[in-house]
């Protein structure tokens, strides 16, 4: 059993690494499988749900969850990232958005020890979950497992409805699903009759809001189960008088035994006493907007301070590549005297080569060993293995300096751009709350007909969200390309000190013709592969420079507004 467990763990690591994820830690284990916190190659964190579809959950059920997640794009729903299957072990992996502050269940446990939740906080969570339910119900999806454990808290303070493992897609939202699912204490009466519709999710939400208001009752399992049993018979639970009559009344309506008497998500959001909460939450969260504007400012400062130096270093990168190629050429083909290049039995050979030392900038030590010629199966064959141990102090110093300067000027730009990208990805989720409008003096209100709060800059439109998606993808490519380039430089510091190997005379001939390539697959020696990779990376970095420049130009309207607001604020502080 232990060996089996180790095999599964080893396979899990390999499968995840194949898809460019590394495990940070295990988050939990349930009936259907396990969840892990993972990191991708960009350093972004995600949650991976590993489901065993052979022993625990049928594959069709798991794929149903994936198909539902794929089509859900909403600010208050956990975002789907990817999924892949390991057929050999019988596991399917679902990659989802990571919510750093855990689930609402843990938040409730912590809050019970220090007091109770304020009504405004409860109203905000109620509205956020309702907006998520409104969206999925409009898309003919039932969640069927609304409970605190499936409501997750983001680091930006809002919630995400998650775990759609019990969800089902129907032809109509009011049609009934024919199965019994969901946690016992949040299941509605009609579910036991195998008739589940959108109003059943409202019942579960009603109990969730009850528990937020009544943490002491919620924490007493026996008392909580008794209240649930009474509600199934039509007796609704009492709510603490510290909460408004409107909220108490709404909870009782949501827990009506007859589904027809429960309000829909639309009707809940239309309640007059929830208007302020709806206005606060039916929009891009203010904290996201503030972080976004701050990230743009940081990016602009980094761009202004380092872009020119970054561009100069990329140019120097190209020159260094040419220098390294020239050194290698002189250390091999360029230093051969009296060499005879021919073929025997169709196999290229190098015969009679005499190595000669030479100088390039500073003294270069060249040592040569061995050329072998052999006969096999009656056919003459030859294999060249011309090895030159090269150490060029000035070149190594140049590469070391280039690497240090490259990282120092690229890091501020790319780190800030990475932050901009992450925030854009989050903001894009709230596209449903953004109306399509045009720039007016570079400032736009994206609230649905509501007035902008004083002191908060808000000007995101659907048109800009479209560009966010493009910029996010563009910046992700740039970050990866620059990180890869740093790795290439690290490799060159090793190459500069070790053996230069040329495998056959064709490569020598190519160097004699000063043949250049940016495709590492077209050459055989380690050194030439590295030079080709350098040339390829240089081309990519030239593209990256243009993409960073274009990104700044696209963000320029925001940048101008940020600095304008800062000048106004500074002026106001002086007066």
C-alpha distance (Angstrom), angle and dihedral (degrees) to the residues before:
residue distance angle dihedral
X1 . . .
X2 3.80 . .
X3 3.82 91.5 .
X4 3.82 89.5 50.1
X5 3.80 90.3 51.6
X6 3.81 91.4 49.3
X7 3.81 90.8 49.1
X8 3.81 91.1 52.0
X9 3.82 91.1 48.0
X10 3.78 91.3 49.8
X11 3.81 92.4 47.9
X12 3.81 91.0 47.0
X13 3.81 91.2 55.2
X14 3.81 91.7 48.0
X15 3.81 94.1 46.9
X16 3.80 92.2 49.3
X17 3.81 92.8 45.0
X18 3.80 89.2 51.1
X19 3.81 86.9 59.9
X20 3.83 91.2 44.3
X21 3.81 98.3 -103.8
X22 3.80 127.8 125.8
X23 3.79 123.6 -162.4
X24 3.81 116.3 -114.4
X25 3.81 97.6 178.0
X26 3.80 143.9 -37.3
X27 3.81 113.2 -93.7
X28 3.77 102.0 -170.6
X29 3.77 150.5 -40.1
X30 3.79 129.6 -124.6
X31 3.79 140.8 167.1
X32 3.79 94.0 -80.1
X33 3.80 97.9 42.3
X34 3.78 147.2 -70.3
X35 3.79 135.7 -59.0
X36 3.78 127.5 -142.4
X37 3.78 136.4 -170.8
X38 3.82 107.2 -127.6
X39 3.79 137.1 179.4
X40 3.80 127.1 -143.8
X41 3.80 127.3 -145.4
X42 3.82 90.6 -89.6
X43 3.81 90.3 57.8
X44 3.83 93.5 -109.1
X45 3.81 117.6 144.4
X46 3.81 123.6 -130.2
X47 3.78 138.8 167.9
X48 3.79 118.0 -117.9
X49 3.79 118.6 -158.4
X50 3.81 111.1 -156.0
X51 3.81 112.4 -158.5
X52 3.80 123.8 -169.6
X53 3.81 102.9 -145.4
X54 3.80 95.7 -179.9
X55 3.78 101.0 56.8
X56 3.81 105.6 17.2
X57 3.80 117.4 20.9
X58 3.84 128.8 21.0
X59 3.81 113.4 -111.0
X60 3.82 91.6 -123.2
X61 3.82 89.9 57.8
X62 3.80 92.0 50.9
X63 3.79 93.0 46.8
X64 3.79 88.9 49.3
X65 3.82 89.1 59.1
X66 3.82 90.3 48.8
X67 3.80 92.6 49.6
X68 3.81 91.3 50.1
X69 3.81 93.2 47.2
X70 3.80 91.6 49.3
X71 3.79 93.1 61.4
X72 3.82 97.9 42.8
X73 3.82 115.1 93.5
X74 3.78 112.3 165.0
X75 3.80 138.1 134.1
X76 3.81 93.9 -120.5
X77 3.81 98.7 42.6
X78 3.81 125.1 83.8
X79 3.81 106.7 -103.0
X80 3.79 121.5 -120.3
X81 3.81 114.1 -130.1
X82 3.81 109.0 172.8
X83 3.81 145.6 -38.3
X84 3.78 134.7 -152.1
X85 3.77 137.9 172.0
X86 3.80 133.9 -129.7
X87 3.80 101.2 -155.2
X88 3.79 94.9 -175.8
X89 3.82 94.9 59.0
X90 3.81 95.8 30.7
X91 3.79 96.1 -120.9
X92 3.78 131.1 134.0
X93 3.80 119.8 -159.3
X94 3.81 122.7 -150.3
X95 3.82 116.3 -166.1
X96 3.80 115.1 -154.5
X97 3.78 142.5 168.8
X98 3.81 115.1 -73.8
X99 3.80 117.5 -126.1
X100 3.79 105.2 -158.1
X101 3.81 99.7 -158.5
X102 3.78 97.8 60.2
X103 3.79 127.1 -128.2
X104 3.79 132.4 -39.2
X105 3.80 91.7 -110.2
X106 3.81 91.4 64.5
X107 3.81 90.4 43.9
X108 3.82 90.0 53.8
X109 3.78 91.9 49.9
X110 3.80 91.4 51.7
X111 3.82 92.9 45.2
X112 3.81 93.2 51.2
X113 3.79 89.7 62.7
X114 3.81 92.8 57.1
X115 3.79 104.6 30.9
X116 3.80 137.3 -80.5
X117 3.81 140.7 -45.4
X118 3.79 119.2 -92.8
X119 3.81 114.1 -119.2
X120 3.80 93.7 -117.5
X121 3.81 90.0 58.5
X122 3.81 91.0 48.8
X123 3.80 91.3 48.3
X124 3.81 91.1 51.1
X125 3.80 92.6 51.3
X126 3.81 91.4 44.1
X127 3.81 91.3 52.8
X128 3.82 93.5 45.1
X129 3.82 92.4 51.6
X130 3.80 90.1 43.6
X131 3.79 91.1 53.1
X132 3.80 88.7 52.0
X133 3.83 91.9 48.6
X134 3.81 91.0 45.7
X135 3.79 88.8 55.2
X136 3.80 97.5 47.5
X137 3.81 92.9 43.3
X138 3.81 89.7 51.9
X139 3.80 86.1 53.4
X140 3.83 91.9 50.4
X141 3.80 94.3 -109.6
X142 3.81 124.8 133.3
X143 3.79 118.3 -158.3
X144 3.85 96.1 -157.8
X145 3.80 95.0 -174.3
X146 3.81 108.3 63.6
X147 3.80 107.3 159.9
X148 3.82 137.7 128.7
X149 3.82 92.8 -91.9
X150 3.82 89.7 60.7
X151 3.80 96.7 49.0
X152 3.80 110.9 85.2
X153 3.81 130.5 -161.6
X154 3.79 120.5 -136.6
X155 3.79 124.9 -147.6
X156 3.80 87.3 -111.3
X157 3.81 92.5 63.4
X158 3.80 103.6 -106.6
X159 3.80 128.8 103.6
X160 3.78 134.8 -112.1
X161 3.79 123.0 -154.2
X162 3.79 108.0 -136.5
X163 3.80 148.5 161.4
X164 3.78 102.9 70.3
X165 3.82 91.6 -179.9
X166 3.80 91.1 120.4
X167 3.79 95.6 38.3
X168 3.77 123.1 116.7
X169 3.77 134.4 -164.4
X170 3.80 117.1 -134.5
X171 3.76 135.1 -171.5
X172 3.83 87.6 -120.1
X173 3.78 127.8 19.2
X174 3.80 90.8 -132.7
X175 3.77 93.2 52.8
X176 3.78 116.2 104.0
X177 3.79 126.2 -110.1
X178 3.78 113.9 -139.9
X179 3.79 104.6 -137.7
X180 3.79 141.9 79.0
X181 3.80 113.7 -119.9
X182 3.80 138.6 140.2
X183 3.79 135.9 73.6
X184 3.82 113.2 -53.9
X185 3.79 96.5 -120.5
X186 3.82 93.4 51.7
X187 3.81 99.9 41.9
X188 3.81 118.6 115.2
X189 3.83 124.9 -132.0
X190 3.81 95.3 -109.1
X191 3.79 91.9 56.6
X192 3.81 89.6 71.0
X193 3.78 86.8 57.3
X194 3.83 86.9 54.5
X195 3.80 90.9 -114.4
X196 3.79 112.2 122.3
X197 3.81 126.1 167.7
X198 3.80 138.8 155.0
X199 3.81 91.8 -71.8
X200 3.81 88.5 62.0
X201 3.81 88.6 64.7
X202 3.82 87.2 52.2
X203 3.83 90.6 54.9
X204 3.82 89.9 52.9
X205 3.80 90.0 48.3
X206 3.81 89.3 50.4
X207 3.77 91.0 57.0
X208 3.78 91.4 45.1
X209 3.83 91.2 54.5
X210 3.83 89.4 45.2
X211 3.78 89.5 55.2
X212 3.79 91.9 49.0
X213 3.81 88.3 55.6
X214 3.80 95.7 41.3
X215 3.79 106.3 42.1
X216 3.80 93.1 157.8
X217 3.81 92.3 54.7
X218 3.80 92.4 42.2
X219 3.81 90.8 53.8
X220 3.84 91.9 53.1
X221 3.80 101.5 78.4
X222 3.81 95.9 -167.8
X223 3.81 94.0 48.8
X224 3.79 91.7 43.6
X225 3.81 92.2 51.6
X226 3.81 90.6 48.8
X227 3.81 91.1 53.2
X228 3.78 91.1 49.0
X229 3.81 91.4 51.0
X230 3.83 89.9 50.6
X231 3.81 91.3 49.9
X232 3.79 90.0 54.1
X233 3.81 86.3 60.0
X234 3.81 92.1 48.7
X235 3.84 103.2 -92.9
X236 3.81 109.8 125.0
X237 3.83 119.2 -149.6
X238 3.81 124.6 -110.0
X239 3.81 121.9 -108.5
X240 3.80 126.0 -146.1
X241 3.81 113.8 -94.4
X242 3.80 90.5 -129.0
X243 3.80 85.0 82.7
X244 3.80 123.8 72.8
X245 3.80 123.1 -92.7
X246 3.79 88.7 -119.9
X247 3.80 92.1 59.0
X248 3.81 92.5 44.1
X249 3.81 90.7 50.4
X250 3.80 92.6 48.7
X251 3.81 92.2 51.7
X252 3.80 90.4 52.1
X253 3.82 90.2 49.8
X254 3.79 91.4 50.3
X255 3.81 89.3 51.4
X256 3.82 95.0 51.1
X257 3.79 109.3 138.2
X258 3.80 91.1 -135.2
X259 3.86 109.9 69.3
X260 3.81 90.5 -147.5
X261 3.81 90.0 63.4
X262 3.80 93.4 54.3
X263 3.81 118.3 93.7
X264 3.79 118.8 -116.1
X265 3.80 121.8 -123.3
X266 3.82 88.1 -99.5
X267 3.81 91.7 53.0
X268 3.80 93.1 48.0
X269 3.81 91.7 51.5
X270 3.83 89.4 50.3
X271 3.83 92.8 58.5
X272 3.80 110.4 123.2
X273 3.81 94.5 -136.6
X274 3.84 89.7 56.2
X275 3.81 95.2 50.8
X276 3.81 95.4 103.1
X277 3.80 91.7 46.5
X278 3.81 90.3 49.6
X279 3.82 90.3 49.7
X280 3.80 90.3 50.7
X281 3.78 95.2 48.1
X282 3.80 106.9 31.0
X283 3.79 89.0 80.7
X284 3.76 142.3 55.4
X285 3.84 104.7 -61.2
X286 3.78 111.1 -99.1
X287 3.81 92.0 -131.5
X288 3.82 89.9 57.9
X289 3.77 91.6 50.3
X290 3.79 92.5 49.3
X291 3.81 91.7 48.7
X292 3.78 90.1 47.2
X293 3.81 94.0 52.5
X294 3.80 90.3 46.4
X295 3.82 91.1 50.0
X296 3.81 91.5 51.5
X297 3.79 90.2 51.8
X298 3.82 90.7 50.4
X299 3.81 90.7 48.5
X300 3.81 91.5 49.9
X301 3.80 91.6 50.5
X302 3.83 91.2 49.3
X303 3.80 91.7 46.6
X304 3.81 92.7 50.1
X305 3.80 92.4 47.4
X306 3.81 101.2 42.2
X307 3.81 114.0 16.9
X308 3.83 96.8 90.7
X309 3.81 91.4 48.3
X310 3.82 89.8 46.7
X311 3.81 90.3 52.7
X312 3.80 91.6 48.8
X313 3.79 91.1 51.0
X314 3.79 91.6 51.2
X315 3.82 87.5 54.1
X316 3.81 88.8 49.0
X317 3.81 87.8 50.1
X318 3.82 89.2 61.1
X319 3.83 91.8 49.0
X320 3.83 91.2 48.4
X321 3.79 89.9 52.2
X322 3.80 90.6 53.8
X323 3.82 90.5 47.8
X324 3.79 93.4 49.9
X325 3.81 90.7 48.1
X326 3.81 90.8 49.7
X327 3.80 91.4 51.0
X328 3.78 92.0 50.1
X329 3.79 91.4 47.4
X330 3.81 92.1 52.3
X331 3.81 91.7 44.3
X332 3.79 91.1 56.5
X333 3.81 124.3 14.7
X334 3.78 92.8 13.6
X335 3.81 92.8 56.1
X336 3.81 98.1 46.0
X337 3.79 114.8 109.7
X338 3.78 125.4 -175.5
X339 3.79 91.5 5.0
X340 3.76 119.1 161.4
X341 3.81 114.2 -152.4
X342 3.78 115.0 -164.1
X343 3.75 145.6 132.3
X344 3.77 132.7 -107.8
X345 3.78 122.5 -172.6
X346 3.79 89.8 -11.0
X347 3.80 91.2 -59.1
X348 3.80 117.5 118.7
X349 3.78 113.8 -124.7
X350 3.75 139.4 -173.9
X351 3.78 113.1 -146.6
X352 3.76 133.9 -178.4
X353 3.79 97.4 4.6
X354 3.76 116.9 168.7
X355 3.77 116.7 -161.6
X356 3.80 119.1 -138.4
X357 3.82 127.1 -170.2
X358 3.77 120.5 -124.0
X359 3.79 140.9 178.2
X360 3.82 128.2 -114.0
X361 3.79 113.2 177.7
X362 3.78 92.7 -45.7
X363 3.79 133.8 15.7
X364 3.78 113.1 -58.4
X365 3.79 121.2 -162.6
X366 3.78 114.1 -145.2
X367 3.78 122.6 -175.4
X368 3.78 122.0 -179.2
X369 3.77 129.8 -159.6
X370 3.72 131.0 -172.4
X371 3.75 142.9 -34.3
X372 3.79 115.4 -148.1
X373 3.77 127.3 -155.1
X374 3.80 120.8 -177.6
X375 3.78 142.2 172.3
X376 3.80 122.2 -133.9
X377 3.84 130.1 177.0
X378 3.77 93.0 -10.0
X379 3.77 92.4 -59.4
X380 3.77 121.0 108.6
X381 3.76 112.9 -124.8
X382 3.71 132.4 175.9
X383 3.77 133.8 -164.7
X384 3.74 124.1 -169.6
X385 3.76 122.0 -150.3
X386 3.77 104.8 173.6
X387 3.77 107.0 176.7
X388 3.77 123.2 -170.2
X389 3.78 118.5 -178.2
X390 3.79 103.2 -146.4
X391 3.75 130.3 -169.0
X392 3.77 117.6 171.9
X393 3.77 111.5 176.6
X394 3.81 99.1 -166.7
X395 3.83 92.3 49.0
X396 3.79 92.4 49.7
X397 3.78 91.0 49.2
X398 3.77 89.9 49.6
X399 3.81 91.9 51.7
X400 3.81 91.9 46.3
X401 3.79 90.8 51.1
X402 3.80 91.8 45.7
X403 3.79 90.9 50.9
X404 3.81 93.9 49.2
X405 3.80 94.4 45.7
X406 3.79 91.9 42.6
X407 3.80 92.2 55.0
X408 3.81 93.8 43.3
X409 3.82 94.5 53.5
X410 3.80 99.1 34.4
X411 3.83 97.5 46.4
X412 3.85 97.6 66.3
X413 3.82 91.9 47.8
X414 3.78 96.4 43.6
X415 3.83 96.1 40.8
X416 3.79 91.5 52.3
X417 3.79 91.8 44.0
X418 3.79 89.2 50.9
X419 3.81 90.0 54.7
X420 3.81 90.5 49.2
X421 3.81 89.3 51.1
X422 3.81 94.2 50.7
X423 3.79 92.1 50.1
X424 3.80 91.8 46.5
X425 3.80 89.3 53.5
X426 3.80 90.2 53.9
X427 3.81 93.6 45.2
X428 3.80 92.8 50.7
X429 3.82 88.3 63.9
X430 3.81 89.0 67.6
X431 3.81 94.3 58.2
X432 3.83 91.1 121.8
X433 3.80 89.8 65.9
X434 3.79 95.0 52.3
X435 3.77 121.7 86.6
X436 3.78 122.3 -149.3
X437 3.80 110.6 -106.5
X438 3.80 139.3 138.7
X439 3.77 135.3 -109.1
X440 3.76 115.9 -82.0
X441 3.81 109.7 -172.9
X442 3.82 86.3 -25.8
X443 3.80 89.6 -66.9
X444 3.80 122.1 103.1
X445 3.77 132.9 175.8
X446 3.79 110.2 -135.0
X447 3.77 95.8 -177.0
X448 3.77 116.8 111.3
X449 3.80 97.5 -100.4
X450 3.81 93.5 -45.7
X451 3.77 128.4 128.6
X452 3.77 120.4 -104.5
X453 3.78 114.5 -108.5
X454 3.81 111.2 -112.9
X455 3.77 113.6 -98.3
X456 3.81 95.8 19.0
X457 3.79 119.2 106.6
X458 3.82 110.7 -144.0
X459 3.76 122.7 169.8
X460 3.79 110.9 137.5
X461 3.81 118.0 134.7
X462 3.78 135.3 179.4
X463 3.79 88.2 -101.8
X464 3.78 90.9 56.0
X465 3.82 91.0 46.0
X466 3.79 87.7 58.8
X467 3.80 89.8 54.5
X468 3.84 89.2 45.8
X469 3.78 89.0 62.6
X470 3.78 91.6 50.7
X471 3.81 93.3 45.2
X472 3.81 91.6 47.4
X473 3.81 92.0 54.4
X474 3.81 91.8 42.5
X475 3.80 93.8 50.0
X476 3.81 92.2 46.4
X477 3.82 89.3 55.8
X478 3.79 90.4 47.8
X479 3.81 93.4 50.7
X480 3.80 91.9 49.6
X481 3.81 92.9 46.6
X482 3.80 93.2 50.7
X483 3.81 92.0 46.5
X484 3.80 89.9 50.3
X485 3.79 90.5 49.6
X486 3.80 90.5 55.9
X487 3.79 88.2 53.9
X488 3.81 91.0 51.6
X489 3.80 90.1 54.0
X490 3.81 90.9 49.8
X491 3.79 88.8 53.2
X492 3.78 91.9 50.6
X493 3.79 91.3 57.9
X494 3.79 86.7 63.0
X495 3.81 94.3 41.6
X496 3.80 90.6 52.7
X497 3.81 89.9 62.8
X498 3.81 104.3 37.9
X499 3.79 139.8 70.3
X500 3.79 119.3 -58.5
X501 3.80 106.8 -142.5
X502 3.79 126.5 -163.7
X503 3.80 113.1 -170.9
X504 3.81 104.2 -164.1
X505 3.77 144.8 -2.3
X506 3.81 94.0 -98.5
X507 3.81 88.5 69.1
X508 3.79 90.8 48.3
X509 3.78 89.0 49.9
X510 3.81 90.1 50.9
X511 3.79 90.3 52.6
X512 3.82 90.9 47.6
X513 3.79 87.5 57.4
X514 3.82 88.4 48.2
X515 3.79 86.8 -121.3
X516 3.81 113.2 -178.1
X517 3.80 131.6 -161.3
X518 3.78 138.2 173.0
X519 3.82 91.7 -159.4
X520 3.85 111.3 94.0
X521 3.82 89.9 -164.1
X522 3.82 92.3 65.6
X523 3.81 94.5 65.4
X524 3.77 132.8 56.3
X525 3.79 111.2 -153.8
X526 3.79 120.3 84.4
X527 3.78 91.7 -125.5
X528 3.79 96.0 50.6
X529 3.80 89.8 45.8
X530 3.80 88.7 54.3
X531 3.80 92.0 47.6
X532 3.82 90.0 49.6
X533 3.80 89.2 48.7
X534 3.79 89.8 50.7
X535 3.80 90.4 51.5
X536 3.80 91.0 47.2
X537 3.81 91.3 47.9
X538 3.80 91.0 48.4
X539 3.81 89.4 55.5
X540 3.81 90.0 48.8
X541 3.81 91.7 49.2
X542 3.80 90.7 52.1
X543 3.81 86.7 55.7
X544 3.81 90.5 46.3
X545 3.81 90.7 53.7
X546 3.79 90.1 55.0
X547 3.82 92.1 45.8
X548 3.81 92.1 50.8
X549 3.80 89.5 48.8
X550 3.83 91.5 48.9
X551 3.82 90.6 47.0
X552 3.78 90.7 54.5
X553 3.80 90.4 48.7
X554 3.82 90.5 52.0
X555 3.79 90.6 49.1
X556 3.79 92.9 43.1
X557 3.81 94.4 98.9
X558 3.80 88.8 57.1
X559 3.79 91.7 44.6
X560 3.79 92.6 52.5
X561 3.79 91.1 49.8
X562 3.82 92.8 48.6
X563 3.80 93.3 52.9
X564 3.80 90.6 43.1
X565 3.81 91.0 53.7
X566 3.81 90.7 46.5
X567 3.80 91.3 53.0
X568 3.81 90.6 50.1
X569 3.80 90.9 48.3
X570 3.83 91.9 49.2
X571 3.79 90.4 48.4
X572 3.80 90.9 50.7
X573 3.81 91.2 50.0
X574 3.80 90.9 52.6
X575 3.79 92.5 51.9
